[in-house]
Amino acid sequence: MHGITKTFGTFKALDGVNLDVRRQSIHAILGENGAGKSTLMNVLYGLYQADEGEVFLNGEQVGIKDPTGAIAQGIGMVHQHFMLVENFTVTENIVLGDEVCGAPGILDPRRARERVAQIADEYGFDVDLDAKVEDISVGMQQRVEILKVLYRGAQTLVLDEPTAVLTPQEIDKLIKIMHGLVDKGKTIIIITHKLKEIMASADECTIIRRGVYMGTVDVATTSQEELASRMVGRRVSFNVEKGSTRPGDVVLSIRDLHVKDARGIGQVKGLSLDVHAGEIVGVAGIDGNGQAELTDAIDGLVKVESGTISVRGVEVQNTSIKNVLDHSVATIPSDRHRWGLVLPFTVAENVVLEIHDQDEFGSGIRLDYDRMRAYTRELIREFDIRPDDCEDHAAGGLSGGNQQKVIIAREVSREPDLLVAVQPTRGLDVGAIEFVHKALVRERDRGAAILLISLELDEVMSVSDRIDVIYDGAIVGSFDQGTVNERQIGLLMAGGESK
């Protein structure tokens, strides 16, 4: 891709970007949130048309006008947010749009399954082809998406933020899958900002900063620090800088909590924990050990079977979401699309979702949009949300990382007594991660109680003042920072005993 330029209105998303990818290699595209990475790949895949520039494939210039044209050229793309029909089986999702027929117009599900099974076996994919998508893990859903493009004959696979929603174990499996695909002749382009995974998987890395090509480096001869500085244009600290904690009164107190999931199966089983003002308590655990049900119970989204959740001594379990908000509880949810944003609403409308009834933003049933926009512009500047004039843009039109910044800005700006931060840096680049960690520490130092729930063990270990380990719906260990190592935490997370 040579000299690719793309504008949206007055915003130039790409400005003469170059990308040269060698056959049978893994090539990473690195950049901050909103740098133009996904836009560049959407041009390659035919979802966008470049204003300027050319695309060459195997040395010949090609014109790709839509995804059908890209697929015909052997290019397949797995998007950051999966495009699967949840109540269809794995096989049905893979063949959807390219079905196997016997007689004209008559589907042949047996032959379709055989063809998909052959591809899965060829590339070493362990997938239950008859399972419904809604019943399989996120990591398995991603393998289904990769099988979809392989089924259509893709030689070049574009993976957009492939590890954003995966557990550490699933990330390791994905990297092995990518290397296996390359060994069988495929070429892979990954859009990412996770430096550790670039170092573990990629051969070369192209860096884009604010829509401008910053160069391509050989991964084997570079470092995470160099990649980070070239990406954001400054030195980035990988260590969380914070002073010692001075915990105050208990803000959140949970006692003997029991919560069932939608199927009636117990997920939180006698869990107890406390979070004091002025401290960050990190919950470490493998996904699926009750974290989702714990946060939903705190927020008033699910019924508590037994036990108590108290905020500053007042029980809030089984009340209402509004009551929880009124007790100065803020939440950064795990799924920004499902729980964090109303995607068709503007950024300004999303920012005031929880405070729109305050006098500052109107009276009665009328909203003061000028005040909403002014308030939002302040947060856009403070939290470096891009583009910097997006207050009237639909939230769904922002990059994933900038959507996350909108949520963090909204919740932190309320100055809550309790901030529940669930995967707060998911989908963020290293510069934004540094910013979020500083924001959490700043809230702690202001006197807020922070409950941090993250699948990133490095994050829990570095940010938390105290670490609680969750396993099978209960806290199985609690440690002050510096008194335990990752191996000990990992043993407890897996149901073992800390040595």
C-alpha positions as CSV (number, residue, x, y, z in Angstrom):
1,M,0.0,0.0,0.0
2,H,1.7,3.2,-1.2
3,G,0.7,6.8,-0.3
4,I,-2.7,5.9,1.2
5,T,-4.7,9.0,2.1
6,K,-8.2,9.0,3.6
7,T,-10.3,11.8,5.0
8,F,-13.7,11.9,6.7
9,G,-15.1,15.4,6.3
10,T,-12.3,17.7,7.6
11,F,-10.6,14.9,9.5
12,K,-7.6,13.3,7.8
13,A,-7.4,9.8,9.1
14,L,-4.5,8.7,6.9
15,D,-1.9,11.0,5.3
16,G,0.2,9.2,2.7
17,V,0.7,6.0,4.6
18,N,2.9,3.2,3.2
19,L,2.7,-0.5,4.1
20,D,4.9,-3.2,2.6
21,V,4.3,-6.8,3.8
22,R,6.4,-9.8,2.8
23,R,4.8,-13.0,1.8
24,Q,4.5,-15.7,4.5
25,S,5.3,-13.4,7.4
26,I,3.5,-11.8,10.4
27,H,3.4,-8.1,10.0
28,A,2.2,-5.9,12.9
29,I,0.6,-2.4,12.4
30,L,1.2,-0.4,15.6
31,G,-0.3,2.9,16.6
32,E,-2.2,4.8,19.3
33,N,-6.0,4.6,19.6
34,G,-7.4,6.5,16.6
35,A,-4.0,6.5,14.8
36,G,-5.6,5.1,11.6
37,K,-4.6,1.4,11.8
38,S,-8.1,0.0,11.3
39,T,-8.9,2.6,8.6
40,L,-5.8,1.5,6.6
41,M,-6.9,-2.1,6.8
42,N,-10.5,-1.2,5.9
43,V,-9.1,0.4,2.7
44,L,-7.2,-2.9,2.0
45,Y,-10.4,-4.9,2.6
46,G,-12.6,-2.6,0.4
47,L,-14.8,-1.2,3.2
48,Y,-13.3,2.3,2.5
49,Q,-12.0,3.8,-0.7
50,A,-8.8,5.7,-0.4
51,D,-8.8,9.4,-1.6
52,E,-5.2,8.9,-2.9
53,G,-2.7,6.0,-3.1
54,E,-2.4,2.6,-4.7
55,V,-2.6,-1.0,-3.5
56,F,-0.3,-3.7,-5.0
57,L,-0.7,-7.5,-4.6
58,N,2.2,-9.8,-5.7
59,G,3.7,-6.8,-7.5
60,E,0.6,-5.9,-9.5
61,Q,-1.7,-2.9,-8.9
62,V,-5.2,-3.9,-7.9
63,G,-8.4,-2.0,-7.4
64,I,-10.4,-3.3,-4.4
65,K,-13.9,-1.7,-4.4
66,D,-15.6,-3.9,-1.7
67,P,-15.0,-6.9,0.6
68,T,-16.2,-9.3,-2.2
69,G,-13.3,-7.9,-4.3
70,A,-10.9,-8.3,-1.4
71,I,-12.0,-11.9,-0.9
72,A,-11.6,-12.6,-4.6
73,Q,-8.0,-11.4,-4.3
74,G,-7.3,-13.8,-1.4
75,I,-7.6,-11.2,1.4
76,G,-9.7,-12.0,4.5
77,M,-10.3,-9.8,7.6
78,V,-11.3,-10.7,11.1
79,H,-12.8,-7.6,12.8
80,Q,-12.2,-6.6,16.4
81,H,-15.9,-7.0,17.2
82,F,-16.9,-10.4,15.9
83,M,-19.5,-10.8,13.2
84,L,-21.2,-14.0,14.2
85,V,-24.8,-15.1,14.4
86,E,-25.0,-16.3,18.0
87,N,-27.8,-18.8,17.6
88,F,-26.3,-20.5,14.6
89,T,-23.8,-23.4,14.9
90,V,-20.1,-22.9,14.2
91,T,-20.5,-24.6,10.8
92,E,-23.5,-22.5,9.9
93,N,-21.5,-19.3,10.7
94,I,-18.5,-20.4,8.7
95,V,-20.4,-21.2,5.5
96,L,-22.9,-18.3,5.8
97,G,-22.9,-16.5,2.4
98,D,-20.9,-19.2,0.7
99,E,-23.1,-22.2,1.4
100,V,-22.6,-25.7,0.0
101,C,-25.5,-26.8,-2.2
102,G,-26.6,-30.1,-3.6
103,A,-29.4,-29.5,-6.0
104,P,-29.7,-25.8,-7.0
105,G,-30.9,-23.8,-4.1
106,I,-30.9,-26.8,-1.7
107,L,-28.4,-26.6,1.1
108,D,-26.2,-29.7,1.8
109,P,-25.3,-29.4,5.5
110,R,-23.4,-32.7,5.5
111,R,-21.0,-31.7,2.7
112,A,-20.7,-28.3,4.3
113,R,-19.6,-29.8,7.6
114,E,-17.2,-32.1,5.9
115,R,-15.6,-29.3,4.0
116,V,-15.3,-27.1,7.2
117,A,-13.9,-30.1,9.2
118,Q,-11.3,-30.7,6.5
119,I,-10.1,-27.1,6.8
120,A,-10.1,-27.2,10.6
121,D,-8.0,-30.4,10.6
122,E,-5.6,-29.0,8.0
123,Y,-4.8,-26.0,10.1
124,G,-5.0,-27.7,13.5
125,F,-8.1,-25.9,14.8
126,D,-9.8,-27.6,17.7
127,V,-13.4,-26.4,17.3
128,D,-16.7,-28.0,18.0
129,L,-18.4,-27.5,14.7
130,D,-21.8,-28.4,16.0
131,A,-21.8,-26.1,19.0
132,K,-23.9,-22.9,18.9
133,V,-21.7,-19.7,18.9
134,E,-23.5,-18.4,22.0
135,D,-22.3,-21.5,24.0
136,I,-18.5,-21.2,23.1
137,S,-15.8,-19.1,24.6
138,V,-14.6,-15.8,23.1
139,G,-11.3,-17.4,22.1
140,M,-13.2,-20.1,20.3
141,Q,-15.4,-17.5,18.6
142,Q,-12.2,-15.9,17.2
143,R,-11.1,-19.2,15.8
144,V,-14.5,-19.5,14.1
145,E,-13.8,-16.1,12.5
146,I,-10.4,-17.2,11.3
147,L,-11.9,-20.4,9.9
148,K,-14.5,-18.2,8.0
149,V,-11.8,-16.4,6.0
150,L,-9.8,-19.6,5.5
151,Y,-12.9,-21.3,4.2
152,R,-13.1,-18.5,1.6
153,G,-9.6,-19.2,0.4
154,A,-7.8,-16.3,2.1
155,Q,-4.0,-16.2,1.6
156,T,-3.6,-12.9,3.5
157,L,-5.4,-12.6,6.8
158,V,-5.9,-9.3,8.5
159,L,-6.6,-9.6,12.3
160,D,-7.9,-6.4,13.9
161,E,-6.9,-6.2,17.6
162,P,-7.0,-10.0,17.8
163,T,-6.1,-10.2,21.5
164,A,-8.3,-7.4,22.9
165,V,-10.9,-9.7,24.4
166,L,-8.8,-12.8,25.0
167,T,-7.4,-14.3,28.3
168,P,-3.6,-14.7,28.6
169,Q,-4.0,-18.4,27.9
170,E,-6.1,-17.7,24.7
171,I,-3.5,-15.2,23.5
172,D,-0.8,-17.9,23.7
173,K,-3.0,-20.2,21.7
174,L,-3.7,-17.5,19.1
175,I,0.0,-16.8,18.6
176,K,0.6,-20.5,18.0
177,I,-2.2,-20.6,15.5
178,M,-0.7,-17.6,13.7
179,H,2.7,-19.2,13.4
180,G,1.1,-22.4,12.2
181,L,-0.8,-20.5,9.5
182,V,2.4,-18.9,8.3
183,D,4.2,-22.2,8.2
184,K,1.4,-23.4,5.8
185,G,2.0,-20.4,3.5
186,K,-0.3,-17.8,4.8
187,T,0.5,-14.1,5.4
188,I,-0.8,-12.3,8.4
189,I,-1.3,-8.7,9.2
190,I,-2.2,-7.9,12.8
191,I,-3.5,-4.5,14.0
192,T,-2.4,-4.1,17.6
193,H,-0.9,-1.9,20.3
194,K,0.1,-4.7,22.6
195,L,3.9,-4.5,22.5
196,K,4.5,-7.8,24.3
197,E,2.5,-9.7,21.7
198,I,4.2,-7.9,18.8
199,M,7.6,-9.1,20.2
200,A,6.2,-12.6,20.6
201,S,4.6,-13.0,17.2
202,A,5.6,-10.5,14.5
203,D,8.5,-10.4,12.0
204,E,8.1,-6.7,11.1
205,C,6.2,-3.8,12.5
206,T,4.9,-0.7,10.8
207,I,4.2,2.3,13.0
208,I,1.5,4.9,12.4
209,R,1.1,8.1,14.5
210,R,-2.0,10.2,14.0
211,G,-2.5,9.0,10.5
212,V,1.2,9.5,9.4
213,Y,3.6,6.7,8.5
214,M,6.5,6.6,11.0
215,G,8.5,3.7,9.6
216,T,8.8,0.0,9.6
217,V,11.2,-1.9,12.0
218,D,12.5,-5.4,12.2
219,V,11.0,-6.8,15.5
220,A,14.0,-9.0,16.3
221,T,16.3,-6.0,16.5
222,T,14.0,-3.6,18.4
223,S,12.6,-3.3,22.0
224,Q,9.2,-2.6,23.6
225,E,10.6,0.7,24.8
226,E,11.6,1.8,21.3
227,L,8.3,0.7,19.8
228,A,6.4,2.6,22.5
229,S,8.4,5.8,22.1
230,R,8.0,5.8,18.3
231,M,4.3,5.1,18.6
232,V,3.4,8.0,20.9
233,G,6.4,10.3,20.2
234,R,7.7,10.4,23.8
235,R,9.2,8.1,26.4
236,V,6.5,5.9,28.0
237,S,6.8,4.6,31.6
238,F,6.0,0.9,32.0
239,N,6.0,1.2,35.8
240,V,3.1,2.6,37.7
241,E,4.3,5.5,39.8
242,K,2.5,5.9,43.0
243,G,3.2,6.7,46.6
244,S,2.3,4.6,49.6
245,T,-1.3,4.2,50.4
246,R,-3.1,5.5,53.5
247,P,-6.4,3.6,53.7
248,G,-9.3,5.3,55.4
249,D,-12.7,4.1,56.3
250,V,-14.3,1.0,54.6
251,V,-16.3,2.2,51.6
252,L,-17.2,-1.1,50.0
253,S,-18.0,-4.1,52.3
254,I,-19.2,-7.4,50.8
255,R,-20.1,-10.3,53.1
256,D,-20.8,-13.9,52.2
257,L,-22.2,-13.0,48.8
258,H,-24.0,-15.6,46.7
259,V,-25.0,-14.9,43.1
260,K,-26.4,-17.2,40.4
261,D,-26.1,-16.7,36.6
262,A,-29.0,-16.6,34.1
263,R,-29.0,-20.4,34.1
264,G,-29.5,-20.6,37.8
265,I,-26.0,-21.9,38.5
266,G,-24.0,-20.4,41.4
267,Q,-21.1,-18.2,40.2
268,V,-20.3,-16.2,43.4
269,K,-20.1,-18.5,46.4
270,G,-19.7,-16.9,49.8
271,L,-17.4,-14.1,48.6
272,S,-16.3,-11.5,51.1
273,L,-14.0,-8.5,50.6
274,D,-13.5,-4.9,51.8
275,V,-12.2,-1.8,50.0
276,H,-11.1,1.2,52.0
277,A,-11.1,4.9,51.0
278,G,-7.7,5.7,49.5
279,E,-6.7,2.2,48.3
280,I,-6.8,0.1,45.1
281,V,-7.8,-3.5,45.6
282,G,-7.1,-5.6,42.6
283,V,-9.0,-8.8,42.0
284,A,-6.8,-11.4,40.1
285,G,-8.4,-14.4,38.5
286,I,-8.9,-16.5,35.4
287,D,-12.0,-15.3,33.5
288,G,-15.2,-17.1,34.4
289,N,-14.6,-17.4,38.2
290,G,-17.4,-15.1,39.2
291,Q,-15.9,-11.7,38.3
292,A,-18.8,-10.7,36.0
293,E,-21.5,-11.7,38.4
294,L,-19.7,-9.9,41.3
295,T,-19.6,-6.6,39.4
296,D,-23.2,-7.0,38.1
297,A,-24.3,-7.5,41.7
298,I,-22.5,-4.4,42.9
299,D,-24.1,-2.4,40.1
300,G,-27.6,-3.7,40.8
301,L,-27.8,-5.6,37.4
302,V,-28.5,-9.0,38.9
303,K,-30.3,-10.4,41.9
304,V,-28.2,-11.4,45.0
305,E,-29.3,-14.7,46.4
306,S,-27.9,-14.0,49.9
307,G,-25.2,-11.9,51.5
308,T,-24.8,-8.1,51.7
309,I,-23.1,-5.4,49.6
310,S,-22.7,-2.2,51.6
311,V,-21.4,1.2,50.5
312,R,-20.4,3.4,53.4
313,G,-22.5,1.2,55.7
314,V,-25.7,1.3,53.6
315,E,-26.8,-2.0,52.0
316,V,-27.4,-1.6,48.2
317,Q,-27.9,-5.2,47.1
318,N,-31.2,-5.9,45.2
319,T,-32.2,-2.2,45.1
320,S,-31.8,-0.4,41.7
321,I,-29.1,0.8,39.4
322,K,-30.2,4.4,40.2
323,N,-29.8,3.8,43.9
324,V,-26.3,2.5,43.4
325,L,-25.4,5.5,41.4
326,D,-26.9,7.8,44.0
327,H,-24.6,6.2,46.6
328,S,-21.6,7.5,44.6
329,V,-20.6,4.3,42.8
330,A,-19.1,4.5,39.3
331,T,-18.3,1.6,37.1
332,I,-16.0,1.1,34.1
333,P,-17.7,-1.9,32.6
334,S,-16.0,-4.9,30.9
335,D,-17.9,-4.6,27.6
336,R,-18.0,-1.0,26.4
337,H,-20.5,-1.8,23.6
338,R,-22.9,-3.8,25.7
339,W,-22.8,-1.9,29.0
340,G,-20.7,1.2,28.5
341,L,-22.2,3.2,25.6
342,V,-25.3,3.9,23.6
343,L,-23.5,3.7,20.3
344,P,-26.0,5.7,18.2
345,F,-25.9,8.6,20.8
346,T,-23.4,11.4,20.4
347,V,-20.3,11.5,22.6
348,A,-21.9,14.4,24.6
349,E,-25.1,12.4,25.2
350,N,-23.1,9.4,26.4
351,V,-21.0,11.6,28.7
352,V,-24.0,12.9,30.6
353,L,-26.0,9.7,30.7
354,E,-25.8,9.4,34.5
355,I,-26.0,13.1,35.3
356,H,-28.4,14.5,32.7
357,D,-31.0,15.2,35.3
358,Q,-28.8,17.7,37.1
359,D,-29.7,21.4,36.9
360,E,-26.5,22.1,35.0
361,F,-27.7,20.3,31.9
362,G,-31.3,21.5,31.7
363,S,-34.6,21.9,33.5
364,G,-37.5,19.5,33.6
365,I,-37.6,17.5,30.4
366,R,-35.4,19.7,28.2
367,L,-31.7,19.3,27.9
368,D,-29.3,22.1,27.5
369,Y,-27.1,20.8,24.6
370,D,-24.8,23.8,24.6
371,R,-23.8,23.1,28.2
372,M,-23.5,19.3,27.5
373,R,-21.2,20.0,24.6
374,A,-19.1,22.5,26.6
375,Y,-18.8,20.0,29.5
376,T,-17.9,17.2,27.0
377,R,-15.2,19.3,25.3
378,E,-13.4,19.8,28.6
379,L,-13.3,16.0,29.1
380,I,-12.2,15.4,25.5
381,R,-9.2,17.7,26.2
382,E,-8.5,16.2,29.6
383,F,-8.6,12.6,28.5
384,D,-7.2,13.1,25.0
385,I,-10.2,11.6,23.2
386,R,-9.8,11.7,19.4
387,P,-10.8,13.3,17.2
388,D,-10.7,16.4,19.4
389,D,-14.0,17.8,18.1
390,C,-16.0,14.6,18.5
391,E,-18.7,15.9,21.0
392,D,-21.3,15.7,18.3
393,H,-20.0,12.4,16.7
394,A,-21.9,9.2,17.3
395,A,-20.0,7.2,19.9
396,G,-20.1,4.1,17.6
397,G,-18.0,6.0,15.1
398,L,-15.0,6.3,17.4
399,S,-12.2,3.8,17.6
400,G,-12.5,1.2,20.3
401,G,-9.8,2.8,22.4
402,N,-11.4,6.2,22.2
403,Q,-14.8,4.7,23.1
404,Q,-13.1,3.4,26.3
405,K,-11.7,6.8,27.0
406,V,-15.2,8.3,26.8
407,I,-16.4,5.8,29.4
408,I,-13.5,6.4,31.7
409,A,-13.9,10.2,31.4
410,R,-17.6,10.0,32.3
411,E,-17.1,7.8,35.3
412,V,-14.0,9.4,36.8
413,S,-15.4,13.0,36.3
414,R,-18.2,12.2,38.8
415,E,-15.5,11.9,41.6
416,P,-17.2,8.8,43.0
417,D,-16.6,7.4,46.5
418,L,-16.3,3.9,44.9
419,L,-14.9,3.2,41.4
420,V,-15.3,-0.3,40.1
421,A,-12.9,-0.6,37.2
422,V,-13.4,-3.8,35.1
423,Q,-10.7,-4.3,32.5
424,P,-10.2,-0.5,32.3
425,T,-7.3,-0.7,29.8
426,R,-8.8,-3.3,27.5
427,G,-8.2,-2.1,23.9
428,L,-5.9,0.8,24.9
429,D,-2.4,1.6,23.6
430,V,0.5,1.9,26.0
431,G,0.3,5.7,26.2
432,A,-3.4,5.5,27.1
433,I,-2.8,2.7,29.6
434,E,-0.2,4.9,31.3
435,F,-2.8,7.7,31.4
436,V,-5.5,5.4,32.9
437,H,-3.2,4.0,35.5
438,K,-2.3,7.5,36.6
439,A,-6.0,8.4,36.7
440,L,-6.7,5.4,39.0
441,V,-3.9,6.4,41.3
442,R,-5.1,10.0,41.2
443,E,-8.6,8.9,42.3
444,R,-7.1,6.8,45.0
445,D,-5.1,9.8,46.3
446,R,-8.2,11.9,46.2
447,G,-9.7,9.4,48.7
448,A,-11.8,7.2,46.4
449,A,-12.0,3.4,47.0
450,I,-11.0,1.6,43.8
451,L,-11.9,-2.0,43.0
452,L,-9.9,-3.1,40.0
453,I,-10.9,-6.3,38.3
454,S,-8.6,-7.3,35.5
455,L,-7.5,-10.4,33.6
456,E,-4.1,-8.8,33.1
457,L,-2.1,-10.1,36.0
458,D,0.7,-7.6,35.3
459,E,-1.8,-4.8,35.7
460,V,-3.2,-6.1,38.9
461,M,0.3,-6.6,40.3
462,S,1.5,-3.2,39.4
463,V,-1.5,-1.0,40.1
464,S,-3.0,-2.5,43.2
465,D,-2.2,-1.7,46.9
466,R,-3.8,-5.0,47.9
467,I,-4.4,-8.1,45.7
468,D,-7.4,-10.4,46.3
469,V,-7.4,-13.7,44.3
470,I,-10.7,-15.1,43.1
471,Y,-11.3,-18.7,42.3
472,D,-14.6,-20.5,41.8
473,G,-16.6,-17.6,43.0
474,A,-14.7,-16.9,46.3
475,I,-11.7,-15.0,47.5
476,V,-9.0,-17.5,48.2
477,G,-6.1,-15.2,49.2
478,S,-5.5,-11.6,50.0
479,F,-2.0,-9.9,49.9
480,D,-0.5,-6.5,50.3
481,Q,1.5,-5.4,47.3
482,G,5.1,-6.5,47.4
483,T,4.4,-9.5,49.7
484,V,3.6,-12.0,46.9
485,N,4.9,-12.9,43.5
486,E,3.2,-13.8,40.2
487,R,3.9,-17.5,40.6
488,Q,2.1,-17.6,44.0
489,I,-0.8,-15.6,42.6
490,G,-1.0,-17.9,39.5
491,L,-1.2,-21.0,41.7
492,L,-4.1,-19.6,43.6
493,M,-5.8,-18.5,40.4
494,A,-5.6,-22.1,39.1
495,G,-7.1,-23.5,42.3
496,G,-3.8,-24.6,43.9
497,E,-2.2,-23.5,47.1
498,S,0.3,-20.6,47.5
499,K,3.7,-21.8,48.5
